[in-house]
C-alpha cells in the first residue's frame, strides 16, 4: 500500500513542467559558476600595468625594481599617452607615471608623487580584484622606498618614512575621465548606489510571483477559477486584471522595502564623496526611467508567473513552480552585483539581457554613466516580453489546459472531426 502511495506522489510531482525549469536553471548556474568561479586564480595573477619613469633617480629605480618584480609590465617607456594606449589594448589595469622630480622631492623631505591612470572596465565586485592587486603594488613600493630612506640617512622625517609617496589618480571608465578617484573608490561608490535595486527587484519578484502562482493553484483547488471563467468577462481582461492588480501591490511593497533598505544602507556609508562632483549624479529623468524599468520588469515577471501558474493542478504543485522564478531573480541579482554587463562572457550577456528582471538591476549603474541605450532598450525588450507572455496566458485561458492541466485527447479529436465535417 505504501508503495502505491509513493508511486502516486512521484508521478504527480515528477512531470515535465517541474523538471524542465530545474534543468534550465542548473545549466544557468553552471554558466554563472564558470564565470565567477575563478576568483582564486585571478587573485594569484600578476596585475598587468604600464610604467613611465621620467625621473631615473635612486628612489625611482627602487620603485621600478619592485614593480617589475611583482607585476606584468607591458610598457616601459617615456611617453605617457603611448603607454596609456598600450595598456588599453592589452587589457591592462593601470599606467603608473613617476615624474622627473620624484627622487629630488624625497631627498628634500617631501613625499614623492606617483601619477596613476586607472583603466576601469567594470563596476562589479569581481571587477575590482585587479585594481586591488595594484593597490598592493603601491604598498610594496612604499615599503621599498621606506627601507632605502632608513638605510641612507636617519635624519629623514619619520612621517616621510612612514608615507614616502602620494598619489594623483585619474580613472577612465566607459568614455568618462574621472580625476581624483581610483578605480576601487569609483567601484565602491557605484556599488553602494546601485546595490539596493537588485535586492529590491529580487525580493519583489519572489514575493509577488509566489503569490500569483500560489493563488492560481489555490483557485484551481477550490474551483473558484471555474466560476470566474463562467462570468461574462473576456479572458484577456481576466489576465490583465490579475497582472496589473498584482503589480500595483508589488510596487507598494517595493516602495516600502526600498525606503527601509535605503535607510539601512545609509547607516553604513561614511564616505563624504559627492557623486555630483564627478558627474555621476542621477537626475529626475533618470529616476523616472528606473521606475518605468522596475514596473515593466514586474509586469514581465507576473505575466510569466501567470503562464507558469496555469500548469499548477493545486496549491501543492504550485509551490514547485515558484522555484524557476526565484532562481532567475537570484541569478540576475548575483550577476549584476558581482560582474558588470560589459565584462561578462557573450553567452552570459545574452542570458542576462534576455532575463527581464535584470534590466532594472542594471539601470542605476548604466544611467550614472549616461548609457541610456541599454536602459531604454531593456525597457522596450521587457515590454515586448510582457506582451508575448500575456498573449500566451490569454491563449491558455481560452483553452481547456487551464482547468485540466493538459488538453484532453478527446477534445482535440472532436475538434479535428468537426474540422473535417466542415
SVG drawing of the C-alpha trace seen along z (x, -y; Angstrom):
<svg xmlns="http://www.w3.org/2000/svg" viewBox="-22 -70 95 72">
<polyline fill="none" stroke="black" stroke-width="0.4" points="0.0,0.0 2.8,-2.4 4.5,-1.7 1.4,-2.7 1.2,-6.0 4.9,-6.7 4.3,-5.9 1.3,-8.2 3.1,-11.1 6.1,-10.6 4.0,-10.7 2.2,-13.8 5.4,-15.8 7.8,-14.3 6.4,-15.9 7.9,-17.8 6.6,-21.2 8.5,-20.6 11.7,-19.1 12.4,-21.3 12.7,-24.6 15.1,-23.0 17.3,-21.6 17.4,-25.0 18.3,-26.7 21.0,-24.1 22.6,-24.9 22.4,-28.7 24.0,-28.1 26.8,-26.2 27.5,-29.2 27.4,-31.6 29.8,-29.4 32.2,-29.2 32.2,-32.9 32.7,-33.9 34.4,-30.7 38.0,-31.6 38.4,-34.3 41.3,-32.5 43.2,-32.2 42.6,-35.8 43.9,-37.0 47.1,-34.9 47.8,-36.5 50.2,-39.5 48.5,-42.7 49.1,-44.0 50.4,-47.5 52.5,-50.1 55.3,-52.2 56.7,-55.6 59.8,-56.5 60.7,-60.1 62.9,-60.5 65.6,-57.8 66.8,-58.6 67.7,-56.4 64.2,-56.1 62.5,-55.7 64.9,-52.8 63.8,-51.3 60.1,-51.7 60.8,-50.3 62.5,-47.2 59.6,-46.4 57.0,-47.0 58.9,-44.8 59.2,-42.0 55.6,-42.0 53.7,-43.0 53.5,-42.1 54.8,-45.2 53.6,-45.6 55.0,-49.1 58.2,-50.6 58.9,-53.9 58.8,-57.7 55.6,-58.5 52.5,-58.6 50.0,-58.7 51.6,-55.9 51.8,-53.8 48.1,-54.5 47.1,-53.3 49.2,-50.2 47.6,-49.4 44.2,-49.8 44.9,-47.5 46.4,-44.8 43.5,-44.9 45.9,-46.3 44.8,-47.7 46.8,-50.9 49.6,-53.1 52.0,-54.4 53.9,-57.6 56.9,-58.6 57.6,-62.3 61.1,-63.6 61.3,-65.3 60.4,-62.1 63.8,-61.4 64.6,-65.1 61.4,-65.6 62.2,-62.6 65.8,-63.9 64.2,-67.2 61.9,-65.5 58.8,-65.8 56.7,-62.8 57.3,-61.6 54.4,-61.9 53.1,-58.9 50.6,-59.5 48.2,-56.6 45.9,-56.3 43.4,-53.5 41.7,-51.6 38.4,-50.5 36.2,-48.1 33.5,-47.1 31.9,-48.2 31.1,-44.8 32.6,-43.4 34.8,-40.9 35.9,-43.6 37.8,-45.4 40.1,-42.4 42.8,-43.6 42.8,-47.1 43.2,-45.8 46.4,-44.0 47.7,-47.3 47.0,-48.9 49.2,-46.1 51.9,-47.1 51.9,-50.7 52.2,-49.5 55.2,-47.3 56.8,-50.4 56.3,-52.4 57.9,-49.7 60.9,-49.5 61.4,-53.3 61.0,-53.4 63.7,-50.8 66.0,-52.8 65.3,-56.0 66.2,-54.4 69.4,-52.8 70.7,-56.0 70.1,-58.6 68.4,-58.6 67.7,-62.4 64.6,-61.9 61.3,-63.0 59.6,-60.0 56.3,-60.9 58.0,-60.7 59.5,-57.3 56.0,-56.0 54.3,-57.5 57.0,-58.3 54.7,-58.7 51.4,-60.4 49.2,-59.6 47.5,-61.7 44.8,-59.4 42.7,-59.5 40.2,-56.8 39.0,-56.1 35.7,-54.3 33.4,-53.8 34.3,-57.1 34.4,-59.1 37.6,-60.6 37.2,-61.0 40.0,-62.8 40.7,-62.4 39.3,-58.9 40.9,-55.4 39.0,-52.6 38.4,-50.9 36.9,-54.1 34.7,-54.6 33.6,-50.9 32.7,-51.1 30.7,-54.3 28.8,-52.8 28.1,-49.6 26.9,-51.4 24.5,-53.4 23.2,-50.5 23.1,-47.6 19.6,-48.4 17.8,-48.0 18.9,-44.4 17.9,-43.2 14.6,-45.0 13.8,-43.6 14.8,-40.1 12.6,-40.3 9.7,-41.9 9.7,-39.2 9.9,-36.4 7.1,-37.7 4.8,-38.9 5.5,-35.9 4.9,-33.4 1.6,-35.0 0.4,-34.9 1.4,-31.2 0.0,-30.1 -3.3,-31.9 -3.6,-30.2 -3.1,-26.8 -5.5,-27.6 -8.2,-28.9 -7.9,-25.6 -8.1,-23.6 -11.1,-25.5 -12.9,-25.5 -13.2,-29.3 -11.3,-29.6 -14.1,-27.7 -16.7,-30.1 -14.6,-33.1 -14.3,-31.7 -18.1,-31.3 -18.7,-35.0 -19.4,-37.2 -15.8,-38.7 -13.2,-38.5 -10.4,-36.1 -7.8,-38.8 -9.4,-41.2 -9.0,-38.5 -5.3,-38.0 -4.6,-41.7 -6.6,-42.3 -4.6,-39.7 -1.3,-41.0 -1.9,-44.8 -3.6,-44.2 -0.6,-42.1 1.8,-44.7 0.3,-47.6 0.5,-45.6 4.1,-44.7 5.1,-48.3 3.7,-49.3 5.7,-46.5 8.8,-47.6 8.4,-51.2 8.1,-50.2 11.0,-47.8 13.2,-50.3 12.6,-53.0 13.6,-50.7 16.5,-49.2 17.9,-52.6 17.8,-53.7 19.6,-50.6 22.3,-51.0 22.8,-54.7 23.9,-53.9 27.0,-52.1 28.0,-54.9 30.7,-57.1 32.2,-58.5 31.9,-62.2 32.4,-62.0 29.6,-63.6 28.8,-61.8 27.6,-65.1 31.2,-66.4 32.3,-63.7 29.3,-64.0 27.7,-60.7 24.6,-62.0 21.1,-61.0 18.5,-63.5 14.7,-63.3 14.6,-61.8 16.9,-59.0 14.7,-58.2 11.7,-58.2 13.4,-55.6 14.4,-53.5 10.7,-53.5 9.5,-52.6 12.1,-49.8 11.1,-48.4 7.4,-48.5 7.7,-46.9 10.0,-44.2 7.4,-43.5 4.7,-43.1 7.0,-40.8 7.6,-38.7 4.0,-38.5 2.9,-37.6 5.5,-34.8 4.1,-33.7 0.6,-33.6 1.8,-31.3 3.6,-29.0 0.5,-29.1 -1.7,-27.6 0.4,-24.4 -0.5,-24.1 -3.1,-21.5 -3.4,-22.5 -1.8,-24.6 0.9,-22.0 2.0,-21.7 2.1,-25.5 4.9,-25.6 7.2,-23.7 6.6,-26.2 7.9,-29.1 11.4,-27.8 12.2,-28.9 11.1,-32.5 13.1,-32.5 16.2,-31.1 16.1,-33.5 15.7,-36.5 18.6,-35.4 20.9,-34.7 20.1,-38.1 20.9,-39.8 24.2,-38.0 25.4,-38.5 24.7,-42.3 26.3,-42.7 29.4,-40.6 30.1,-41.5 29.5,-44.4 27.3,-43.8 30.3,-44.7 32.7,-42.3 30.8,-39.0 31.1,-36.5 28.9,-36.9 26.8,-33.9 26.0,-35.0 25.5,-38.6 22.7,-37.3 21.2,-35.4 21.3,-38.4 19.7,-40.7 17.0,-38.0 16.0,-37.8 13.6,-40.7 14.3,-41.0 17.9,-42.0 17.2,-45.3 16.1,-47.4 19.0,-45.9 21.5,-47.4 19.6,-50.6 21.2,-52.7 24.7,-51.9 24.0,-52.4 22.3,-55.8 25.2,-57.1 27.4,-56.6 24.9,-58.0 24.2,-54.6 20.6,-55.4 20.6,-53.0 20.9,-50.0 18.2,-51.2 15.7,-52.2 16.5,-49.1 15.9,-47.0 12.5,-48.7 11.5,-48.0 12.5,-44.4 10.8,-43.8 7.6,-45.4 7.7,-43.1 8.4,-40.1 5.4,-41.1 3.1,-41.4 4.1,-37.9 3.6,-36.3 0.2,-38.0 -0.8,-36.7 0.3,-33.2 -1.6,-33.4 -4.8,-34.6 -4.4,-31.7 -4.1,-29.2 -7.1,-30.8 -9.1,-30.3 -8.2,-26.6 -9.0,-23.5 -5.5,-23.4 -6.3,-25.9 -8.8,-23.6 -7.4,-20.2 -3.7,-20.9 -3.4,-19.4 -5.5,-19.4 -7.7,-16.3 -7.3,-13.9 -11.0,-13.5 -11.5,-17.3 -8.7,-17.6 -10.1,-14.6 -13.5,-16.2 -12.2,-19.5 -10.4,-17.6 -13.5,-15.7 -15.5,-18.9 -13.0,-20.4 -13.3,-17.6 -17.1,-17.9 -16.9,-21.5"/>
</svg>
